[in-house]
Amino acid sequence: MAAHKILSTYEKALAINLDAKRYGVFAEIGAGQETANWFFRVSGSAGTVAKTISAYDMTMSDAIYGKAQRYVSEPRLSSMLKYEYAILEERLGAERGKDTTFFSFCNTVRARGYQDTGECHGWLGIRLQLKPQTEPCDIVLHVRLLDETNADQMEALGAVGVNLIYAAFNYRDRLEDFVDSLGEGIARESVEVDMLRFTGKGFSYVDNRLCALQLVQSGLANAAMFNEQGEIVQAADALYRRPILLLRGSFNPVLKLHLDMIQQSRQVFFNAMQVEQRERALEICEISTNNLLRDCGTVDHEDFIDRANALQALGKTVLISRSAEFHRIASYLSRYTAEPIAIILSIGLLNELFKEKWSQDLPGGILESFGRLFKNRVQLFVYPWHNTHSMELVTAENFKAPDRWEHFYQHLLQNKRILPIGIGDPSLLANTSRKVLKMIEQGNDDWVNWVPPEAHEMVRRKADSGA
């Protein structure tokens, strides 16, 4: 399919204004009415805009939309979308409902204020009819505003809003185009879109996990998350004040070995915690987009969903990232929690950390990459490996770092930045994911001994499809 034509923000707003079938309201809080403003700048705004409002004062906002614990939050956005759409349909449904698809566009944003250094972010959404006189559907996204000045943030926010509305009308059946278009006309360093969700009967065909994947693939987000129910979650909400135990891997397929890595790490992780911390702890399985690329350089969405289904069946939250470097994923997690973070890895990945290719873009090289990795309360939990040549069980304690890094490695070990973890069943080390995948491809039923029962259905379906 040919790439869609890229239009300017002005052109998108004008095209919407000239489409007589669309009619809606705009409610924006926190950074001015930057999206609605675009529809007034171009010609024909009367064809699109039924009303604009900015209930900026909290008391005024509560009087209209109800009280909120947090004003920049998805619940507040949901209240705004629901209220504004209901008013629009109630007042104009009889007059225009047969020929018009109604919509409400809303946002609630924390933009840069006077002498303000806090994180700037916001929730944007559109409630829209896909056809006249049908139940509306919602599209919601969360953005981080990365510019330093209020003026630049407002400009970026207005463009994202127009892009969302235009995409909702024109690209809702083409996810890649939808996501790519969200960043059009905006510098990539200005905005991060880290959550996108489609809901409603008309969007029942949308798998929101693919939305998370597409955000990362398109470069609009460094990472995106969904929980064990497959629900897309926003990182700041999901990770806030939670200790994190993270396992990196391809999970192709997920193995009993992976579960043992988590189980053994959990025992070490919890030893130094109070009961309250243990109850808040979150276990995450992280898949890098590098691990999803096939030989042809593309991502197989069905394969990704199979892996996600298997991890969800095991009750795990899934994080998709485009950060091959460990220090980047550690920085991402540390942005949202000050609680302990443990990253689980194998001896093979531990050895990779000492290779210069992972730090060649850092002035301080390997030392800087380790410095960034351990900047906050981050530890590496190292799982044993069986050397099939020497028949030796290699652990974090007897691991041999490259010669010039041996003293440095011992320093990390002695200061508990790197911790050895045990192994529940040494026989699990006999087969890697690659070997088990080969069994599956060859029709060798022995794979069932290495894959947890919860994931058997997904593996069988994949084998039957010939993937």
Helices and strands as residue ranges (DSSP letters): H 9-17, E 22-29, H 34-41, G 45-47, E 49-53, H 58-65, H 74-96, E 101-110, E 120-128, E 137-145, H 150-170, H 175-182, E 191-199, G 201-203, H 208-217, E 223-226, E 232-233, H 235-239, E 244-248, H 256-271, H 275-280, E 282-288, G 289-291, H 301-313, E 317-321, H 326-334, E 341-346, H 347-352, G 356-358, H 365-373, E 378-383, E 385-387, E 392-394, G 403-405, H 406-414, E 418-420, G 426-430, H 433-442, G 445-449, G 453-455, H 456-465
